[in-house]
Amino acid sequence: MKRYFLSVVLLIAVISVQAQNSTFWRKVNHFLTKPALVDTTRIYQPKPCFSLGLFTTGQKAGFDVDVDFGIILPDGSPLTGGSSYSLGEGLCKKIGLEVGYGNVGFGYGLEVGPRSAAKKSSFAFNIVGKSWGVRLNYFKITNQFVSGFTLGEEGDEIYLHDEFTSEEMAALRSFTIDGYYVFNNKRFAYPAAYKMGLVQRRTAGSWMLTARYMQGDLYNSHEAAMDSYNLLDCFATMQASVGGGYSVNFVPWHRDPVGPRDEGLRNLTINLTAMPVITLFNSLKTTSYEYDEDMNLGEKTSKVICYPMPNYIGSAAVSLTMGRAYFSTQFTYNRFYFRSRDAFNAYHENLPEDVTKLDYRGIFHDWMLKGLLVYRF
């Protein structure tokens, strides 16, 4: 692992050194920042140069779902029930290196300390510009499946409540692509608190437009599904969302550099961003394990379009510039919610008979806290 890590670091360093003298990367950085379209009283753009950074992150991601159902007993009386499911990870801690040129950067991190899940893999790629940006994120978690089942209410003649953690592993995957556009990009530098290629001189804000595509799925093994009464086996969701919000950079302190090696505190920027979105397209596919008369294992699939749902993307950051050193603390939060009363086929054999309602609601969630220390050469 150490050899692999050092090889990646060396490769990133070579790419960045080449990028510093590359006309191509200078054109890319120029395209992202567009210096000709800037109000210089509000935004300062330092000369692009090579940078090396050290970062550490804490992150948690997961999935929670609740299923409510009602049945009619043989005597005609109604009975309510519900089940809950959760798959997530503990706190994932990483350290890594980030190298770059202007607003173009590359990074690589390794998980440290106790494992956050039985298995985890993740990938992220960001292009963060003054006017627009695109972010890509992927993660996969393999961990134990936590389930709960309730029939009736406490104190009723018929009451059953059970909670357990499966011995078998289930897998959760999530892939997202989202982009943004800044309307007031002449006076507002959205990346200022996240990257060091732009500096906000005075407090400014802007309305923003965003769009996101998300694809997620949960694979529950047959053995783990038996532990959860087969009410939730496997599902997959695709979502397309659009929305907008507001982002603001507060600048309590700023001083322009006097020379190339100007020392001391130069800039303090605080960013707050809120981006509510509406998920207009929300497709949900569920799969249940079933046996036929010969006890052969099979699957039954149900596909539905869920209701449009409000969701949320938010972030906050604080950056501090001292001479050629740049420090940033960043927090991001994503919440994507889905719901349907038709998520399961009405003839799902594992459900109790005479089902009168079936309400399925779930949520993907992840948050990350990142500390980044960068030095410009």
QUICORMO-V100982 format. One record per residue. N is the residue number from 0. RES is the residue in one small letter. PSI is psi in whole degrees, -180 to 180 (NA if undefined). D_CENTER is the distance of its C-alpha to the mean C-alpha in Angstrom with 2 decimals. Layout:
BEGIN
n = <N	N>
res = <RES	RES>
psi = <PSI	PSI>
d_center = <D_CENTER	D_CENTER>
END
This chain:
BEGIN
n = <0	1	2	3	4	5	6	7	8	9	10	11	12	13	14	15	16	17	18	19	20	21	22	23	24	25	26	27	28	29	30	31	32	33	34	35	36	37	38	39	40	41	42	43	44	45	46	47	48	49	50	51	52	53	54	55	56	57	58	59	60	61	62	63	64	65	66	67	68	69	70	71	72	73	74	75	76	77	78	79	80	81	82	83	84	85	86	87	88	89	90	91	92	93	94	95	96	97	98	99	100	101	102	103	104	105	106	107	108	109	110	111	112	113	114	115	116	117	118	119	120	121	122	123	124	125	126	127	128	129	130	131	132	133	134	135	136	137	138	139	140	141	142	143	144	145	146	147	148	149	150	151	152	153	154	155	156	157	158	159	160	161	162	163	164	165	166	167	168	169	170	171	172	173	174	175	176	177	178	179	180	181	182	183	184	185	186	187	188	189	190	191	192	193	194	195	196	197	198	199	200	201	202	203	204	205	206	207	208	209	210	211	212	213	214	215	216	217	218	219	220	221	222	223	224	225	226	227	228	229	230	231	232	233	234	235	236	237	238	239	240	241	242	243	244	245	246	247	248	249	250	251	252	253	254	255	256	257	258	259	260	261	262	263	264	265	266	267	268	269	270	271	272	273	274	275	276	277	278	279	280	281	282	283	284	285	286	287	288	289	290	291	292	293	294	295	296	297	298	299	300	301	302	303	304	305	306	307	308	309	310	311	312	313	314	315	316	317	318	319	320	321	322	323	324	325	326	327	328	329	330	331	332	333	334	335	336	337	338	339	340	341	342	343	344	345	346	347	348	349	350	351	352	353	354	355	356	357	358	359	360	361	362	363	364	365	366	367	368	369	370	371	372	373	374	375	376>
res = <m	k	r	y	f	l	s	v	v	l	l	i	a	v	i	s	v	q	a	q	n	s	t	f	w	r	k	v	n	h	f	l	t	k	p	a	l	v	d	t	t	r	i	y	q	p	k	p	c	f	s	l	g	l	f	t	t	g	q	k	a	g	f	d	v	d	v	d	f	g	i	i	l	p	d	g	s	p	l	t	g	g	s	s	y	s	l	g	e	g	l	c	k	k	i	g	l	e	v	g	y	g	n	v	g	f	g	y	g	l	e	v	g	p	r	s	a	a	k	k	s	s	f	a	f	n	i	v	g	k	s	w	g	v	r	l	n	y	f	k	i	t	n	q	f	v	s	g	f	t	l	g	e	e	g	d	e	i	y	l	h	d	e	f	t	s	e	e	m	a	a	l	r	s	f	t	i	d	g	y	y	v	f	n	n	k	r	f	a	y	p	a	a	y	k	m	g	l	v	q	r	r	t	a	g	s	w	m	l	t	a	r	y	m	q	g	d	l	y	n	s	h	e	a	a	m	d	s	y	n	l	l	d	c	f	a	t	m	q	a	s	v	g	g	g	y	s	v	n	f	v	p	w	h	r	d	p	v	g	p	r	d	e	g	l	r	n	l	t	i	n	l	t	a	m	p	v	i	t	l	f	n	s	l	k	t	t	s	y	e	y	d	e	d	m	n	l	g	e	k	t	s	k	v	i	c	y	p	m	p	n	y	i	g	s	a	a	v	s	l	t	m	g	r	a	y	f	s	t	q	f	t	y	n	r	f	y	f	r	s	r	d	a	f	n	a	y	h	e	n	l	p	e	d	v	t	k	l	d	y	r	g	i	f	h	d	w	m	l	k	g	l	l	v	y	r	f>
psi = <-38	-42	-41	-44	-46	-37	-43	-43	-44	-42	-44	-41	-43	-45	-42	-39	-42	-37	-32	-33	14	130	-35	-51	-31	-38	-40	-47	-39	-40	-38	-35	-28	68	-23	-17	53	136	103	-12	-17	-31	134	131	104	156	129	137	171	141	151	130	156	132	157	143	151	132	147	136	155	-171	135	141	148	139	120	136	160	146	161	122	164	-30	2	-6	146	154	131	154	169	157	153	149	147	135	124	-162	163	-172	120	118	131	153	153	-180	148	126	154	180	113	-125	6	125	158	143	157	133	157	140	136	158	-164	145	140	-21	170	-43	144	140	147	158	142	143	129	136	108	105	174	-40	-33	166	158	136	134	131	141	138	152	130	130	118	176	152	122	124	156	149	132	135	123	-172	152	130	-16	163	-37	113	129	132	130	139	141	164	125	146	-30	157	146	159	136	130	145	133	127	145	123	150	162	157	134	123	-47	56	-7	-31	-12	125	92	-40	-2	-37	-1	-32	163	13	-15	148	130	119	-42	155	132	159	175	149	147	152	140	156	147	142	132	138	125	153	153	125	116	121	160	-40	-43	-34	-35	-33	-23	26	16	23	-26	113	-70	149	160	140	144	131	140	125	148	154	-166	170	-160	141	141	140	116	131	89	-26	133	139	123	146	144	-39	180	-24	36	130	172	174	125	-31	139	120	135	122	137	128	129	125	80	145	161	123	103	-39	124	93	135	128	127	147	131	145	136	155	144	-172	-26	12	32	136	131	-178	147	131	141	133	133	163	119	170	151	138	143	138	-178	138	129	156	161	149	152	127	148	127	125	108	-125	3	144	127	136	134	124	141	129	148	133	136	120	124	145	152	143	145	1	24	-25	145	137	-18	21	116	-19	-7	154	157	160	49	128	-23	157	110	119	126	139	171	131	137	145	147	156	137	125	137	129	127	121	145	131	132	NA>
d_center = <26.31	27.88	29.54	26.39	24.52	27.56	27.88	24.36	25.00	28.37	27.09	24.52	27.38	29.77	27.46	26.93	30.68	31.47	29.01	30.86	34.03	32.62	33.48	30.57	27.92	29.92	29.79	26.01	25.67	28.34	26.55	23.30	25.30	28.40	30.70	33.43	31.43	30.87	32.65	33.68	34.55	30.86	29.09	30.29	29.32	30.44	31.90	29.34	29.85	28.56	26.20	25.15	22.47	21.52	18.13	16.93	13.57	12.83	9.62	9.33	7.51	9.77	11.62	14.68	17.38	20.88	23.84	26.95	30.18	33.86	36.95	40.68	42.97	46.33	48.15	46.09	44.13	40.35	37.90	34.21	31.64	27.98	25.57	22.20	19.77	16.97	15.26	13.05	13.61	15.41	14.43	13.44	15.47	15.82	18.35	18.91	20.67	19.80	22.59	23.03	25.44	25.01	21.64	21.05	19.51	18.77	17.36	17.43	16.66	18.05	17.21	20.09	21.77	21.53	19.17	16.03	16.67	19.56	17.72	14.36	13.42	10.54	10.76	9.61	12.03	12.52	15.67	16.08	19.42	21.62	21.77	18.72	15.68	13.37	10.00	9.16	6.62	8.01	8.57	11.61	13.05	16.75	18.14	20.69	20.41	21.40	23.45	25.83	28.61	30.93	34.01	36.06	35.97	37.28	41.06	41.52	43.98	41.25	38.25	35.93	32.88	31.22	28.17	27.40	25.08	25.62	27.17	25.66	22.13	19.52	16.58	13.06	11.25	8.24	8.49	7.33	9.66	10.05	13.10	15.05	18.77	20.65	24.01	25.77	24.98	28.54	28.32	24.64	22.68	18.96	18.18	20.95	19.01	16.42	18.91	22.67	23.90	24.55	26.08	26.34	30.00	30.19	27.95	26.53	23.88	22.95	21.71	18.82	17.98	14.62	13.85	11.01	11.52	9.62	11.49	11.25	14.20	15.81	19.05	21.47	24.64	27.97	29.00	25.96	26.35	29.94	28.84	26.83	29.86	28.27	26.72	23.27	23.43	20.91	18.78	16.75	15.09	14.70	13.65	14.62	14.08	15.90	16.45	17.29	17.57	19.16	18.55	21.32	22.45	25.03	27.45	29.78	31.38	31.99	34.82	35.25	36.10	39.86	39.96	37.89	37.67	37.47	36.68	35.50	32.80	32.06	28.98	26.73	23.85	21.52	18.72	17.33	15.14	14.63	13.50	14.35	14.28	16.35	15.37	18.74	18.51	17.25	18.92	19.10	21.19	22.45	24.76	27.33	29.63	33.31	36.75	39.71	43.33	43.68	40.61	38.69	34.92	33.38	30.34	30.13	27.41	26.70	24.76	24.19	22.59	20.93	21.53	19.68	17.25	16.00	12.30	10.75	8.74	10.32	11.15	14.36	16.23	19.79	21.61	25.16	27.47	30.65	32.80	30.90	28.28	24.92	22.66	19.26	17.22	13.71	11.36	8.02	6.86	5.18	7.79	9.12	12.65	15.44	19.12	22.41	25.97	26.68	23.90	26.59	29.84	32.66	34.63	32.14	34.81	32.99	32.81	35.82	38.51	38.98	35.39	35.59	31.93	28.52	25.43	22.03	18.84	15.46	11.94	8.50	6.84	4.98	6.56	8.19	11.81	13.41	17.09	18.57	22.34	23.77	27.42	28.86	31.94>
END
